[in-house]
Amino acid sequence: MYQTKVFPLLSVILLPISLTYHQVYAQYQALKPQTDTFNSSATITPAQQRSAGINATLANNLAVSLNFERSNFAHGPGSSDSFYHVPLGSAAAAPGTLLKLQVDANTTAYTLPPNTALSRFIFQSESINGSKVPVSAYILWPYLPRTETDGLPVVAWAHGTSGLFGNCAPSNYRNLLYQFATIFELALQGYVVVAPDYLGLGVSKDAQGKPLTHPYFGTPSHANDLFYSVQAARTAFPSLSKRFVVMGHSQGGGAAWAAAVRQAQKPVKGYLGAVVGSPVTDFIGLVKTTGSATVAAFIARTLTTLYPSVVKLSDILTPAGIGRLALTAEIQGCLSTATELFADQNLTQPNWTDNHYVQVYNNLTDPGGKPIAGPVLVLQGDSDASVPFPVVTDSVHETCTKHPDSRLHYATFAGAAHVPTMFASQRLWLDFIAARFAGTTVGKGCRTSNYTSARPYRYYQKEQSWFVEYAVDAYETA
């Protein structure tokens, strides 16, 4: 597996094949070392380097990150997996309709925990402007599910930022992106995880072959994906409970919060509540605090699709930023490559967040301050460099001030960073989910809990220093 060298990585390796003692130890076939070009040998050409205005060092780093991404694709880049092709004649199907089903995915293409299984499906959803759109999703199955009176309990999972293009769908990644931070743990605790990829990720063209664009931070669209994926999953598998909890992190945290807003406006029977981890709410506040050019580039592509007659890329990005966004589209790069390409600070226009349509989109997609159907558990680390603590705190405060009867619990974690917050808070969100299925009631009103580590935080592992890697030989799991 191709490994970046920014910081050391401890590879947690899961063997995708079953080998007996005799097979492993008696055949004595020649072993090969774990490859670092497992699934890709992409390069950035001189022409691409010139058109994007990047130097040789950045071109090399981009190739490294691109090969890392592609080496983690379960089915390769591009449209090599026909599963993501939408059935003809399905354009008029109602939202929530099951369009395509792969009952049993080939788990040897993934790095799932032992004794979990995977299904994939395509369903009809609804975009931010009300259009019917096809979206892909996966279901992660536990070996020994919890049981409810009406079926197997479901957690609808909303993932964080993965990229802009079809390649970047979590269902196309061997480890489904969040691995043991959330989804693996949910399945191992007996919950059936239903996880939409979001509009434009996975399924990149509709039934007529028209390209689908991912609406970055498009929380109302993502919320639709969550509810309609659960509906379609129950059509595919009637053994699933009609009751479900929504959960998400980062971009998906904003989606889970938006699901609580949607539930207040358009109630769906069976919804029990939401877990909202490190949520993106006010993306303008986020950008003003972090200066993220990656967010600016992703928003620029979204807005030129939603408002093509009034928004230009040059309203948000400099010529250098536009060139890099074009290269990202050409190579179909996901988050790892975007992180490399948009690390500079000269890629955005001054005061681009003052643009009228940027503000319109932010107001449309920011769930903070809006009525919610609870209970809602919001989790936030105070050392989060990706989604700043003050921005989330302001969104919680606005919601609770405007709607004091909201059933909202704001849990903060001293020292915790972006994804590590989900590890620090795992006991809380597992208890919260279990309580929802148990029917435990939550009184009206907001409350805040501030958590600190049992030992001085300077002695704790602060960031994830490993990823789940594909293994091809038995010695790699020794």
N, C-alpha and C positions, 0 to 999 in steps of 0.2 A: 504494500500500500504506500502510495506517495505521501510522505509526511513533511509538513512545513517545519522549518527549523527555528521559528521565532522563539519558541519555548519548548522544553522537553515534553514528549508525549508518552505516556504509559499506555500501551495498546491493550485494551481489554478484549481478548480474542475469543470468539465463539466458533466452534467447528461446525460447518454446515453439513457434514456427512457423519454417518454412524460407522465406526470401525470396531471390530472385535479385537481382543487381545492378540489373537493369532495373526490377524491381518496387520496389526500395527508393528508387532515385534518379531514376526517370523519371516516376513518377506524380504526385509533388508534391501529395499530398493534405494537407489541413489536419491538423496534429498536435495532440493534446491532452496536457497535462502528466500525469505519473504521478499517478494519483488517490490520495487518502488515505482514501477510503471505498470501497475496491474491492469488497468482498463483503458489507458489513454497514453498517447505520445504526442499530444498537441504542441504546436509551437506558435509563436507570434511572428508573422512574416515581416520582413522589412517594409513592405507596402502598408501593412496594418500599423506598424510602428510609426511610420510617417504620417498617415492619415489621422491618427489619434494624437499625434504630437507628443509621444512618450519616448523616453530615452531607453538605452539598451538594458540598463539595470531594471527599470520598471517592466520592460517587456519580458525579461527573464522571470521576474517575480510573478507576473501575470500568468505565464506559462506554468509555473510551479503550482499556483493556486488552481488554475483551470484543470490541470491533470489530477490534482487532489480531488476536486469536485467530481470529475468524471469517473475516477476510480471508485467512488462511493455510490455511483448509480447502479441500481439493481439490474436494469435492463439496457444500459447504455444511453448515450445522448441522443437528442433529436427524436424523431418519430419512429424509432426502431421498434418500439413496443406498440403493437397494433391494438392493445387493450384501450388506449386513449382515443381511438377513432370512434366518433359518435355514430350510432345507427342512423341510417337515412330514414327520413320520414318522421323523425321524433321532435321536430322543431315546435310543433303546436301542443305538445304534451303539457299538462298542468304542472306547476311547481310541486315538488314532492314526489313526482312520478319516477319509478325505477326504470332506467333506460337500458342498462347493461349490467350483467353480474358475472363475476368470476368467483365462484363459490370457494374454491380452494386454490389460493395462489401457491406458487412453487417457493416454499420457504428456504430452499437451499440457495436462492438468489439473495437472501437477506441475512442480517446478523441479529436475529431475534433471540430472546431468551429461550432456552430449552423448554419444551412443553407449552409453547404458545403457537397459535396458528393465525393465518392471515387470509382475509377475503378482500376483494376490491370490487367497486361498483361505480357506475355513472348514474347520476340522477339529474332531474330538472330542477333548477333553482331560479332565483330572480335577482337581477342586477340592481344596482343602486338607482337606476332610472326606470325600473319596473319591467325591463325586458326579460323574456324567458331565455335562460342560458343553461347549457349543460356543464356540470361540474363533476370531477372525479373525487373519490373518497376511498378510504380503507377501513376495515374492521379488524382490530386486534383481539383475538379470542384467548381467554384464560383456559387452562386445563380443567380447573375445578371452579366454575363460576359460583358466585354467591347466588342465592335464590330469593326471589320475591314472590308474593302471592300471584302476580300476573305474569311472571317470566323473569328473564335474566336482566339484572340491573345494568343500565347504560350510562356511560359518561361520554358526552359529546365534547371532543377535544378540538381546540382552536390553536393552531401552531403560530410561532413567531415568524419573523421575516426570514424567508428562504431565497427570495429572488423575484424576478419579473416574468420568467419565461416557462414554457411547458416543462423543460428539464427539471425545474426547481421544485416540483411537487414533492412533498414528503413521501408520498407513496412510491416515488421513484428512487428513494434513497434506501440503501441497505439497512440502515439503523433507524429509519423513519424520523431522523433528525433529533428528536428529543430523548430518545433512548431511556436511560435510567433516571433522568431528571423528573420525568412524569409518566409517560405512557407505558413504559415497561413495568413500572411500579404499580400503576393502576391495574394492568392485566394480572400481574402476579398476586395482587390483593383480591382478585376475583371479579373485577368489573369488565364488562365488554366495552371496548373503546371504539367509538364511531368518530372518524376524523376526516372531515372534508379537506381537500387540497386548496380550496378557494377558486373562485372564477379566474380563468386564465392560466392556472398552474395545473400541469397534467394534461387536461383537455385544452388544447390551444386553438382548436377550430370548431365551429358549430356544425350542425348537420348539413348546412349548405356550403361548408368549406370556408366560411368567413372567419378571419382571425379574431381571437378573443384576447382582450387585453386585461391583465391583472390590475384591479383598482387598489393601488397601494394605500394602506390604512383606510380602506373603504369599509368601515365598520358596519354600516347597515347592510351592505352586500354580504359581508362575512357572517353576520348574524342570520341572514336568510339561509346561507349555506349550512349553518349549524342545524337549524330547525328542520329544513327540508331533507338533509342527509339522514337525520334520525327517522323521519317519516318513511323515506325510501328503504332504509335498512330494515325497518319493521315489516315492510312489504316483502322483502327478500327473505327475512328470517322471522316468522311469526312467534318464535319462542322468546323474542326480546320483550322486555317489560315496556309498557306504555309510559312508565315514569323514567325520567332522566335528569341528570345534573349536567350543567354546562361548565366547562373549565377551559382556561386559556392562559397564555403567557406572552408578554410583550405585544407585538401586533395582535396576537391572539388574545391577550389580556383585554385589549380594547374591544375585540370582537365579543368576548364573553360579557363584558360590561354592556356593550350594545345589545346583546341578547336579552339582558335584564330590562333594558329600555324598551326593546321590541315587545317583550312579554307584557309590559305595562300598557302598551298601546294596542296590542293584538294578541290576546292571551291564547296559549296553546295548552291543551289539557295534557297533564303529565309532567310539565316543567316543575322542578323542585327547588331551583336556586342556581347560583353561579359562584365559581371560584375564579377570581380575577388576579392573575399574577403579573407584577411589574408592568402595568398596563400603559400602552400608548393611548393617551386621551387627547390633549391639546398638542398637536404636533408642531405648531408654531412655537409654543413655549419650549418644547423639546429642542428645536433647532436653535433658538436663541440662546439656549443654555449650553448645548453641546457643539454647535457649529457644524453639524454633520452634513457633508456634501453628498454622502450616499442617500440620505433621506431626501435632499433637494433634487437629486437626479431622478429618483424613483417617483417623487411627486410630479416632477416636470413631465415625465412620460405619461403618467396617469391623466393629468389635466389637459394635455394636448390631445388626448383621446376623448375625454368627456366634453371638452369645450374647444373643439378644433378651429372654430372660426374666430375665436377671441383670445386664445392663449397660444403663445409661441414658446418654443424651448428657450429662445433668447431672452424671454421675460424672466427666466429663473437662472439659467446657466450661462456662463461665459463661453466663447468659442472653444476654449480648451475643454470645458465640461461637456459641451455638445459633442465634440469629437470622441470623448471617452464613452459617453452614453451610446454613440453609434457603434463603437467597437464592442461594447458589452452586448448589444443586440446581435452583432455579426457573429460573435463566438457563442452566443446564448449562455453567457456567464451567469452564475448565481451569486449568492452572498459572499462567498470567499473571494471571488474575482473582483466583485464590486468594492469590497473592503480595501483591496490593493489599489484599484484604479481611482477611487475617490478619496484617497487619504489626504490629498493636497487641500490647501485653503484658498486657492485662487480660481476655483471652479464655479462659484456662484456669483450672481449679480448682487451688488449692495442692496440691502433692504428689499430683497425679493419677497419676503413674507408680507410686505405691504400691498402686494398685488391683490386687486379686488377678488379675483377668482380663487386665489390661494386662500383668502380669508373665508370666502363662501364655502369652499370645500372643507376647511377646518371646522367651521360652524356646523356643517352637515354631519361630519364624522366624529366630532368630539362628543362622547356620551356623558361627560361630566356636567352636572347641574340639571340633568333631565330626570323625570320620574323613573323609578326602577321598581320592578317586581322582585321582591327578595324571597329569602334572605340572600345576601351577597357578602362574600368574604374577599376583601382586597388585601393582597400581600405585597409589601414593598420593602426593599432593603435601602438603608440610608446611605450606602456607598455605591449605588447604582450609577455607573457612568454612561449607560446607554439611554435609560429612561430616568431622568433626574428626580430625586426624591421630592423636591419642592413642587414640581409640576403635578405629580400624582397627589400630593397632600392638598394642593389647591383644588384639584378636581373633587376630591372627597369632601373638602370643606364646603365647596359650592353646592354639591348635591345635598349635603346634610343641612345646610342653611336654608336652601330653597324648599327642601322636602324633608322636614324633621322627622316625619314618621317612617322614613326609609329604614328597612331592616338591613343595616350595613355595619359590618365589623371591619375596622381598619387595623390590620396587624402589621407592625413595623419591626425590622430586624437590624439591630445595630451592627455595623461593619459589613453586612452582606451586600454582595454585588448582584448583577442582573440575573443570570441563570442560577447562580448559587443560592439565591433567595428561595428557589423551589426546593432545594435540598434542606435548607435551614427550617423551612416551614412544613416539611412533609407530614409530620405528625398532625399538625393542625388541619391541613386540607383533607387528609384521609379521615380524620374524625368528623369534619364538617360533612363530607360526602356520606359517610355512614349514618350520621344523624338525620340527613335529609331522607334517606330511604327508610329509616326507622320511624319517620313521622314526627320527630321532635319539633315542637313549635318554637318560634323565635319571636320575642316581643318587639313591638314597634320602637324605633329610635336607633340612632347611631352610637357606636362606642368605639374606642380606640384602645389597643393593647400594644405596649412597647416591649419587645423582647430583647434580651441580651444573652450572650453565650455563657455556658456553665463555667468554662475556664476563660482566662484572659484571651481576648480575641486574637491577639498577636501570635498565639500558638496554633491557630486553626489553619487548615488548608483553605485558602480564600477563593481560588478559581479552579475550574475543572481543568485538570492537566492530563486528560486521557480522552480517547474516543473508542467506540466499539468498532473493531477492525475485522475484516473478512479473513478467515483462515483457510488454507488449502491443504495443510498437512497436520498430522496428529501431534508432532513435536511442538507445534505452536500453541497447543492447549495444555501442555504438560505443567 
